[in-house]
Amino acid sequence: MTEVMTPQSFVVADTDLPDQGLLVLSDARTDLQPHELVTVYGVLDRFDYGRFAARLELATAATYRAYDNRKVLVAADVSSRA
């Protein structure tokens, strides 16, 4: 994981993912720290700030501008190997 935006949104990086990483959104609050190894299960969706902001307590819209209309992972389960 490269960046934690809120307890319910973070970015993961891997060689198989886009250069800017993959935004992960989770209904469950996580206590993750940057550079932790995580395992995430969920479904892919298109990011629309208005659809997810209230439900997931996201940060400001500007924080997620790079992910507008991109694929994001809506997590059903997040686990860390800290």
N, CA, C and O atoms as CSV, one atom per row, in Angstrom:
chain,resi,resn,atom,element,x,y,z
A,1,MET,N,N,0.840,-1.158,0.000
A,1,MET,CA,C,0.000,0.000,0.000
A,1,MET,C,C,0.893,1.231,0.000
A,1,MET,O,O,1.919,1.268,0.680
A,2,THR,N,N,0.494,2.239,-0.768
A,2,THR,CA,C,1.347,3.416,-0.881
A,2,THR,C,C,0.811,4.642,-0.163
A,2,THR,O,O,1.593,5.476,0.292
A,3,GLU,N,N,-0.504,4.771,-0.052
A,3,GLU,CA,C,-1.070,5.984,0.536
A,3,GLU,C,C,-2.374,5.655,1.264
A,3,GLU,O,O,-3.203,4.896,0.762
A,4,VAL,N,N,-2.541,6.232,2.447
A,4,VAL,CA,C,-3.786,6.104,3.195
A,4,VAL,C,C,-4.453,7.472,3.192
A,4,VAL,O,O,-3.897,8.440,3.711
A,5,MET,N,N,-5.645,7.551,2.608
A,5,MET,CA,C,-6.366,8.816,2.553
A,5,MET,C,C,-7.284,8.985,3.761
A,5,MET,O,O,-7.325,10.048,4.379
A,6,THR,N,N,-8.012,7.931,4.085
A,6,THR,CA,C,-8.904,7.895,5.248
A,6,THR,C,C,-8.891,6.463,5.768
A,6,THR,O,O,-8.315,5.588,5.121
A,7,PRO,N,N,-9.511,6.199,6.920
A,7,PRO,CA,C,-9.588,4.806,7.389
A,7,PRO,C,C,-10.376,3.892,6.451
A,7,PRO,O,O,-10.359,2.672,6.615
A,8,GLN,N,N,-11.068,4.477,5.465
A,8,GLN,CA,C,-11.863,3.670,4.548
A,8,GLN,C,C,-11.424,3.806,3.089
A,8,GLN,O,O,-12.104,3.308,2.192
A,9,SER,N,N,-10.303,4.471,2.847
A,9,SER,CA,C,-9.808,4.586,1.472
A,9,SER,C,C,-8.284,4.665,1.467
A,9,SER,O,O,-7.669,5.398,2.241
A,10,PHE,N,N,-7.706,3.881,0.567
A,10,PHE,CA,C,-6.252,3.844,0.447
A,10,PHE,C,C,-5.871,3.388,-0.952
A,10,PHE,O,O,-6.710,2.890,-1.703
A,11,VAL,N,N,-4.609,3.559,-1.295
A,11,VAL,CA,C,-4.104,3.200,-2.618
A,11,VAL,C,C,-3.090,2.071,-2.473
A,11,VAL,O,O,-2.203,2.124,-1.621
A,12,VAL,N,N,-3.233,1.053,-3.313
A,12,VAL,CA,C,-2.267,-0.043,-3.344
A,12,VAL,C,C,-1.474,0.035,-4.645
A,12,VAL,O,O,-1.972,0.502,-5.669
A,13,ALA,N,N,-0.250,-0.426,-4.580
A,13,ALA,CA,C,0.615,-0.433,-5.757
A,13,ALA,C,C,1.156,-1.838,-5.967
A,13,ALA,O,O,1.402,-2.581,-5.016
A,14,ASP,N,N,1.334,-2.180,-7.228
A,14,ASP,CA,C,1.903,-3.473,-7.594
A,14,ASP,C,C,2.301,-3.376,-9.065
A,14,ASP,O,O,1.814,-2.503,-9.783
A,15,THR,N,N,3.158,-4.244,-9.503
A,15,THR,CA,C,3.600,-4.196,-10.894
A,15,THR,C,C,2.454,-4.442,-11.873
A,15,THR,O,O,2.522,-3.992,-13.017
A,16,ASP,N,N,1.410,-5.141,-11.454
A,16,ASP,CA,C,0.275,-5.441,-12.330
A,16,ASP,C,C,-0.772,-4.329,-12.343
A,16,ASP,O,O,-1.765,-4.431,-13.063
A,17,LEU,N,N,-0.570,-3.281,-11.569
A,17,LEU,CA,C,-1.551,-2.201,-11.452
A,17,LEU,C,C,-1.080,-0.959,-12.204
A,17,LEU,O,O,0.097,-0.861,-12.552
A,18,PRO,N,N,-1.984,-0.006,-12.461
A,18,PRO,CA,C,-1.562,1.240,-13.115
A,18,PRO,C,C,-0.470,1.940,-12.314
A,18,PRO,O,O,-0.317,1.705,-11.115
A,19,ASP,N,N,0.285,2.801,-12.988
A,19,ASP,CA,C,1.399,3.499,-12.347
A,19,ASP,C,C,0.991,4.254,-11.091
A,19,ASP,O,O,1.752,4.280,-10.124
A,20,GLN,N,N,-0.191,4.870,-11.076
A,20,GLN,CA,C,-0.639,5.628,-9.919
A,20,GLN,C,C,-1.308,4.757,-8.861
A,20,GLN,O,O,-1.801,5.276,-7.859
A,21,GLY,N,N,-1.334,3.448,-9.069
A,21,GLY,CA,C,-1.908,2.530,-8.096
A,21,GLY,C,C,-3.403,2.354,-8.285
A,21,GLY,O,O,-4.004,2.914,-9.202
A,22,LEU,N,N,-3.988,1.567,-7.403
A,22,LEU,CA,C,-5.412,1.259,-7.440
A,22,LEU,C,C,-6.045,1.761,-6.156
A,22,LEU,O,O,-5.613,1.401,-5.061
A,23,LEU,N,N,-7.058,2.584,-6.288
A,23,LEU,CA,C,-7.788,3.089,-5.129
A,23,LEU,C,C,-8.675,1.983,-4.588
A,23,LEU,O,O,-9.408,1.336,-5.336
A,24,VAL,N,N,-8.602,1.771,-3.273
A,24,VAL,CA,C,-9.430,0.768,-2.599
A,24,VAL,C,C,-10.357,1.501,-1.640
A,24,VAL,O,O,-9.925,2.357,-0.868
A,25,LEU,N,N,-11.630,1.154,-1.701
A,25,LEU,CA,C,-12.639,1.713,-0.809
A,25,LEU,C,C,-13.201,0.584,0.025
A,25,LEU,O,O,-13.476,-0.496,-0.497
A,26,SER,N,N,-13.376,0.821,1.321
A,26,SER,CA,C,-13.831,-0.236,2.219
A,26,SER,C,C,-14.917,0.282,3.153
A,26,SER,O,O,-14.787,1.373,3.708
A,27,ASP,N,N,-15.988,-0.491,3.332
A,27,ASP,CA,C,-17.016,-0.144,4.316
A,27,ASP,C,C,-16.461,-0.232,5.733
A,27,ASP,O,O,-16.885,0.505,6.623
A,28,ALA,N,N,-15.521,-1.128,5.931
A,28,ALA,CA,C,-14.925,-1.311,7.261
A,28,ALA,C,C,-13.810,-0.289,7.460
A,28,ALA,O,O,-13.055,0.005,6.533
A,29,ARG,N,N,-13.717,0.239,8.652
A,29,ARG,CA,C,-12.640,1.179,8.971
A,29,ARG,C,C,-11.364,0.373,9.188
A,29,ARG,O,O,-11.361,-0.619,9.917
A,30,THR,N,N,-10.301,0.801,8.561
A,30,THR,CA,C,-9.021,0.100,8.694
A,30,THR,C,C,-8.043,0.976,9.467
A,30,THR,O,O,-8.208,2.194,9.540
A,31,ASP,N,N,-7.046,0.358,10.031
A,31,ASP,CA,C,-5.998,1.074,10.754
A,31,ASP,C,C,-4.672,0.797,10.056
A,31,ASP,O,O,-3.717,0.330,10.676
A,32,LEU,N,N,-4.625,1.088,8.773
A,32,LEU,CA,C,-3.457,0.780,7.960
A,32,LEU,C,C,-2.465,1.931,7.958
A,32,LEU,O,O,-2.827,3.089,8.169
A,33,GLN,N,N,-1.217,1.590,7.718
A,33,GLN,CA,C,-0.138,2.559,7.600
A,33,GLN,C,C,0.503,2.388,6.230
A,33,GLN,O,O,0.524,1.279,5.697
A,34,PRO,N,N,1.030,3.474,5.647
A,34,PRO,CA,C,1.708,3.341,4.355
A,34,PRO,C,C,2.788,2.252,4.390
A,34,PRO,O,O,3.477,2.070,5.394
A,35,HIS,N,N,2.914,1.553,3.298
A,35,HIS,CA,C,3.918,0.509,3.065
A,35,HIS,C,C,3.622,-0.810,3.772
A,35,HIS,O,O,4.468,-1.704,3.767
A,36,GLU,N,N,2.444,-0.956,4.380
A,36,GLU,CA,C,2.048,-2.254,4.922
A,36,GLU,C,C,1.637,-3.162,3.763
A,36,GLU,O,O,1.146,-2.691,2.737
A,37,LEU,N,N,1.841,-4.446,3.937
A,37,LEU,CA,C,1.342,-5.415,2.971
A,37,LEU,C,C,-0.108,-5.701,3.320
A,37,LEU,O,O,-0.437,-5.962,4.477
A,38,VAL,N,N,-0.972,-5.652,2.318
A,38,VAL,CA,C,-2.386,-5.902,2.546
A,38,VAL,C,C,-2.902,-6.931,1.555
A,38,VAL,O,O,-2.373,-7.077,0.453
A,39,THR,N,N,-3.932,-7.633,1.963
A,39,THR,CA,C,-4.682,-8.521,1.095
A,39,THR,C,C,-6.095,-7.969,1.050
A,39,THR,O,O,-6.704,-7.705,2.087
A,40,VAL,N,N,-6.613,-7.798,-0.163
A,40,VAL,CA,C,-7.918,-7.178,-0.335
A,40,VAL,C,C,-8.754,-8.032,-1.272
A,40,VAL,O,O,-8.282,-8.464,-2.324
A,41,TYR,N,N,-9.998,-8.270,-0.884
A,41,TYR,CA,C,-10.961,-8.975,-1.731
A,41,TYR,C,C,-12.133,-8.037,-1.965
A,41,TYR,O,O,-12.577,-7.354,-1.042
A,42,GLY,N,N,-12.633,-8.000,-3.185
A,42,GLY,CA,C,-13.767,-7.146,-3.468
A,42,GLY,C,C,-14.126,-7.178,-4.942
A,42,GLY,O,O,-13.768,-8.102,-5.671
A,43,VAL,N,N,-14.848,-6.138,-5.363
A,43,VAL,CA,C,-15.284,-6.039,-6.748
A,43,VAL,C,C,-14.810,-4.715,-7.333
A,43,VAL,O,O,-14.686,-3.710,-6.634
A,44,LEU,N,N,-14.549,-4.746,-8.635
A,44,LEU,CA,C,-14.163,-3.523,-9.330
A,44,LEU,C,C,-15.399,-2.708,-9.661
A,44,LEU,O,O,-16.460,-3.258,-9.958
A,45,ASP,N,N,-15.251,-1.387,-9.607
A,45,ASP,CA,C,-16.331,-0.455,-9.923
A,45,ASP,C,C,-15.684,0.785,-10.521
A,45,ASP,O,O,-14.462,0.922,-10.473
A,46,ARG,N,N,-16.468,1.682,-11.076
A,46,ARG,CA,C,-15.975,2.971,-11.559
A,46,ARG,C,C,-16.130,3.987,-10.440
A,46,ARG,O,O,-17.171,4.043,-9.786
A,47,PHE,N,N,-15.096,4.789,-10.220
A,47,PHE,CA,C,-15.139,5.751,-9.130
A,47,PHE,C,C,-15.945,6.984,-9.521
A,47,PHE,O,O,-15.713,7.602,-10.560
A,48,ASP,N,N,-16.886,7.317,-8.666
A,48,ASP,CA,C,-17.666,8.547,-8.760
A,48,ASP,C,C,-17.753,9.071,-7.331
A,48,ASP,O,O,-18.418,8.476,-6.483
A,49,TYR,N,N,-17.084,10.178,-7.072
A,49,TYR,CA,C,-16.999,10.701,-5.710
A,49,TYR,C,C,-18.376,10.823,-5.057
A,49,TYR,O,O,-18.551,10.438,-3.901
A,50,GLY,N,N,-19.333,11.348,-5.777
A,50,GLY,CA,C,-20.675,11.537,-5.224
A,50,GLY,C,C,-21.344,10.244,-4.780
A,50,GLY,O,O,-22.104,10.244,-3.812
A,51,ARG,N,N,-21.078,9.162,-5.461
A,51,ARG,CA,C,-21.670,7.862,-5.096
A,51,ARG,C,C,-21.085,7.292,-3.812
A,51,ARG,O,O,-21.787,6.616,-3.061
A,52,PHE,N,N,-19.810,7.556,-3.550
A,52,PHE,CA,C,-19.135,6.910,-2.431
A,52,PHE,C,C,-18.862,7.817,-1.227
A,52,PHE,O,O,-18.658,7.313,-0.123
A,53,ALA,N,N,-18.854,9.117,-1.409
A,53,ALA,CA,C,-18.384,10.054,-0.376
A,53,ALA,C,C,-19.101,9.930,0.964
A,53,ALA,O,O,-18.442,9.753,1.988
A,54,ALA,N,N,-20.390,10.015,0.989
A,54,ALA,CA,C,-21.123,9.999,2.263
A,54,ALA,C,C,-21.076,8.629,2.922
A,54,ALA,O,O,-20.861,8.522,4.129
A,55,ARG,N,N,-21.275,7.595,2.138
A,55,ARG,CA,C,-21.300,6.230,2.676
A,55,ARG,C,C,-19.972,5.826,3.305
A,55,ARG,O,O,-19.946,5.107,4.305
A,56,LEU,N,N,-18.871,6.288,2.719
A,56,LEU,CA,C,-17.554,5.844,3.159
A,56,LEU,C,C,-16.741,6.911,3.872
A,56,LEU,O,O,-15.563,6.694,4.159
A,57,GLU,N,N,-17.334,8.048,4.161
A,57,GLU,CA,C,-16.627,9.122,4.865
A,57,GLU,C,C,-15.293,9.451,4.191
A,57,GLU,O,O,-14.244,9.459,4.835
A,58,LEU,N,N,-15.352,9.721,2.895
A,58,LEU,CA,C,-14.152,10.033,2.138
A,58,LEU,C,C,-13.648,11.433,2.468
A,58,LEU,O,O,-14.376,12.258,3.019
A,59,ALA,N,N,-12.402,11.682,2.124
A,59,ALA,CA,C,-11.807,13.014,2.262
A,59,ALA,C,C,-12.413,13.917,1.185
A,59,ALA,O,O,-13.368,13.522,0.516
A,60,THR,N,N,-11.878,15.104,1.015
A,60,THR,CA,C,-12.424,16.044,0.034
A,60,THR,C,C,-12.323,15.491,-1.391
A,60,THR,O,O,-11.486,14.637,-1.680
A,61,ALA,N,N,-13.177,15.984,-2.259
A,61,ALA,CA,C,-13.200,15.532,-3.650
A,61,ALA,C,C,-11.848,15.714,-4.327
A,61,ALA,O,O,-11.448,14.882,-5.141
A,62,ALA,N,N,-11.146,16.787,-4.002
A,62,ALA,CA,C,-9.843,17.055,-4.612
A,62,ALA,C,C,-8.841,15.936,-4.332
A,62,ALA,O,O,-7.968,15.667,-5.158
A,63,THR,N,N,-8.956,15.287,-3.187
A,63,THR,CA,C,-8.062,14.186,-2.814
A,63,THR,C,C,-8.146,13.035,-3.814
A,63,THR,O,O,-7.161,12.332,-4.042
A,64,TYR,N,N,-9.326,12.844,-4.410
A,64,TYR,CA,C,-9.572,11.698,-5.285
A,64,TYR,C,C,-9.644,12.067,-6.767
A,64,TYR,O,O,-10.012,11.228,-7.589
A,65,ARG,N,N,-9.304,13.292,-7.115
A,65,ARG,CA,C,-9.439,13.760,-8.499
A,65,ARG,C,C,-8.736,12.832,-9.493
A,65,ARG,O,O,-9.263,12.594,-10.580
A,66,ALA,N,N,-7.587,12.317,-9.153
A,66,ALA,CA,C,-6.842,11.440,-10.070
A,66,ALA,C,C,-7.564,10.120,-10.340
A,66,ALA,O,O,-7.206,9.402,-11.273
A,67,TYR,N,N,-8.572,9.796,-9.537
A,67,TYR,CA,C,-9.271,8.519,-9.675
A,67,TYR,C,C,-10.667,8.658,-10.279
A,67,TYR,O,O,-11.371,7.662,-10.440
A,68,ASP,N,N,-11.079,9.896,-10.616
A,68,ASP,CA,C,-12.399,10.113,-11.218
A,68,ASP,C,C,-12.598,9.233,-12.438
A,68,ASP,O,O,-11.771,9.210,-13.350
A,69,ASN,N,N,-13.701,8.514,-12.440
A,69,ASN,CA,C,-14.114,7.655,-13.550
A,69,ASN,C,C,-13.105,6.542,-13.880
A,69,ASN,O,O,-13.136,5.982,-14.975
A,70,ARG,N,N,-12.220,6.227,-12.938
A,70,ARG,CA,C,-11.283,5.108,-13.112
A,70,ARG,C,C,-11.788,3.906,-12.327
A,70,ARG,O,O,-12.662,4.033,-11.469
A,71,LYS,N,N,-11.243,2.766,-12.623
A,71,LYS,CA,C,-11.586,1.565,-11.864
A,71,LYS,C,C,-11.057,1.693,-10.448
A,71,LYS,O,O,-9.934,2.147,-10.231
A,72,VAL,N,N,-11.870,1.292,-9.494
A,72,VAL,CA,C,-11.488,1.220,-8.086
A,72,VAL,C,C,-11.946,-0.127,-7.561
A,72,VAL,O,O,-12.826,-0.763,-8.140
A,73,LEU,N,N,-11.349,-0.555,-6.470
A,73,LEU,CA,C,-11.757,-1.807,-5.845
A,73,LEU,C,C,-12.602,-1.485,-4.627
A,73,LEU,O,O,-12.152,-0.800,-3.708
A,74,VAL,N,N,-13.819,-1.980,-4.628
A,74,VAL,CA,C,-14.698,-1.835,-3.472
A,74,VAL,C,C,-14.513,-3.111,-2.654
A,74,VAL,O,O,-14.965,-4.186,-3.046
A,75,ALA,N,N,-13.847,-2.975,-1.522
A,75,ALA,CA,C,-13.397,-4.130,-0.750
A,75,ALA,C,C,-14.499,-4.738,0.105
A,75,ALA,O,O,-15.256,-4.031,0.770
A,76,ALA,N,N,-14.568,-6.042,0.073
A,76,ALA,CA,C,-15.428,-6.792,0.978
A,76,ALA,C,C,-14.632,-7.233,2.195
A,76,ALA,O,O,-15.199,-7.467,3.263
A,77,ASP,N,N,-13.302,-7.349,2.034
A,77,ASP,CA,C,-12.441,-7.782,3.115
A,77,ASP,C,C,-11.040,-7.190,2.922
A,77,ASP,O,O,-10.488,-7.215,1.822
A,78,VAL,N,N,-10.486,-6.667,3.999
A,78,VAL,CA,C,-9.123,-6.115,3.995
A,78,VAL,C,C,-8.381,-6.698,5.178
A,78,VAL,O,O,-8.861,-6.640,6.310
A,79,SER,N,N,-7.212,-7.259,4.920
A,79,SER,CA,C,-6.388,-7.751,6.027
A,79,SER,C,C,-4.956,-7.261,5.823
A,79,SER,O,O,-4.499,-7.082,4.694
A,80,SER,N,N,-4.264,-7.049,6.934
A,80,SER,CA,C,-2.918,-6.510,6.898
A,80,SER,C,C,-1.939,-7.505,7.501
A,80,SER,O,O,-2.282,-8.289,8.386
A,81,ARG,N,N,-0.714,-7.453,7.001
A,81,ARG,CA,C,0.363,-8.292,7.552
A,81,ARG,C,C,1.425,-7.402,8.148
A,81,ARG,O,O,2.610,-7.540,7.842
A,82,ALA,N,N,1.004,-6.497,8.992
A,82,ALA,CA,C,1.931,-5.530,9.592
A,82,ALA,C,C,2.877,-6.194,10.552
A,82,ALA,O,O,3.724,-5.527,11.146
